[in-house]
Amino acid sequence: MHIYNVLDEEKIGLLYQNALFYILPSLYEGSEEAVLAPLAYGLPIVSSSLSSVAAALPRDEALFFRPMSVLEMKEALKKALLNPLAPRETRDMSVYSVSSVSRKLLDVLLHKGKDQG
């Protein structure tokens, strides 16, 4: 196992292209941004069961574990290594860009405003 702290997109791409899966063992409830790049490369995801990440990933594309359960994490990793999830096709992640999400939010707000008034 290798753990990298790499910011160079080209190097990150090489890591993702050669990885078996991506693991997100986080306790932090944030956004699904942490899994967007691995998803773009079609990597299977092994993640703590944070609601934001779980909502972004179909159940058949990820293995989940409770973040405070070392046993569940161990079992999820073991399952990912012994019975790997099939890699997915690469995806167009532009729908998650700041401009795309902002446009959708603005559309919702403008549409809701019309309904109110």
C-alpha positions in Angstrom: 0.0 0.0 0.0 1.2 3.5 -0.9 -0.1 6.7 0.5 0.6 9.8 -1.5 0.0 13.5 -1.0 0.2 14.7 -4.6 -1.2 17.9 -6.0 0.0 17.5 -9.6 -3.0 16.5 -11.7 -0.9 14.5 -14.1 0.5 12.4 -11.3 -2.8 12.0 -9.7 -4.2 10.8 -13.0 -1.5 8.1 -13.2 -2.3 7.0 -9.7 -6.0 6.7 -10.4 -5.4 4.9 -13.7 -3.4 2.2 -11.9 -5.4 1.9 -8.7 -7.7 -1.0 -7.8 -10.1 1.2 -5.8 -10.3 4.5 -4.0 -10.8 4.5 -0.2 -12.3 7.4 1.7 -12.1 6.6 5.4 -13.3 10.0 6.5 -15.2 11.1 9.7 -15.8 14.5 8.1 -19.3 15.1 6.7 -18.7 17.3 3.8 -19.5 17.1 0.1 -19.0 14.4 -2.4 -16.1 16.3 -4.0 -13.6 13.8 -2.6 -15.0 11.0 -4.8 -15.5 13.0 -8.0 -12.0 12.5 -9.4 -11.9 8.8 -8.7 -15.4 8.4 -10.2 -14.2 10.3 -13.3 -11.5 7.6 -13.7 -14.0 4.8 -13.2 -12.5 3.6 -9.9 -14.7 1.6 -7.5 -15.1 3.4 -4.1 -14.7 2.1 -0.6 -16.0 4.8 1.7 -17.2 5.5 5.2 -21.0 5.8 5.1 -21.2 9.5 5.2 -24.6 10.7 3.9 -23.2 13.1 1.3 -21.0 10.5 -0.3 -23.6 7.7 0.0 -26.1 9.9 -1.7 -23.8 10.5 -4.6 -22.9 6.9 -5.2 -25.2 4.1 -6.2 -24.9 1.1 -3.9 -23.5 -1.1 -6.6 -20.6 1.2 -7.2 -19.3 1.4 -3.7 -18.6 -0.5 -0.5 -19.6 1.4 2.7 -18.5 1.0 6.3 -19.4 2.9 9.5 -16.5 5.4 10.0 -15.9 4.4 13.6 -15.9 0.7 13.0 -12.5 -0.7 12.4 -14.0 -4.1 11.9 -16.4 -2.9 9.1 -13.6 -1.0 7.5 -11.4 -4.1 7.5 -14.2 -6.2 6.0 -14.9 -3.6 3.3 -11.2 -3.5 2.3 -11.0 -7.3 2.4 -14.0 -7.6 0.2 -12.7 -4.9 -2.2 -9.4 -6.8 -2.5 -10.8 -10.4 -2.8 -14.0 -9.6 -4.8 -13.2 -6.3 -6.6 -16.1 -4.2 -7.8 -15.8 -3.9 -11.6 -14.2 -0.7 -12.8 -16.8 1.7 -14.3 -16.5 3.6 -17.5 -14.9 7.0 -17.2 -17.5 9.8 -16.7 -18.0 13.3 -17.8 -17.7 15.2 -14.5 -18.5 18.6 -15.9 -22.0 18.4 -14.4 -20.2 18.9 -11.0 -18.3 22.0 -12.1 -18.9 25.2 -10.1 -20.5 26.9 -13.1 -22.8 23.9 -13.8 -24.0 23.6 -10.2 -24.4 27.3 -9.9 -26.5 27.5 -13.0 -28.7 24.7 -11.7 -29.1 26.4 -8.3 -29.9 29.7 -10.0 -32.5 28.0 -12.2 -34.2 26.4 -9.1 -34.2 29.7 -7.2 -35.6 31.6 -10.2 -38.2 29.0 -10.9 -39.2 28.8 -7.2 -39.5 32.6 -7.1 -41.9 32.6 -10.1 -44.0 30.1 -8.3 -44.2 32.3 -5.2 -45.1 35.3 -6.9 
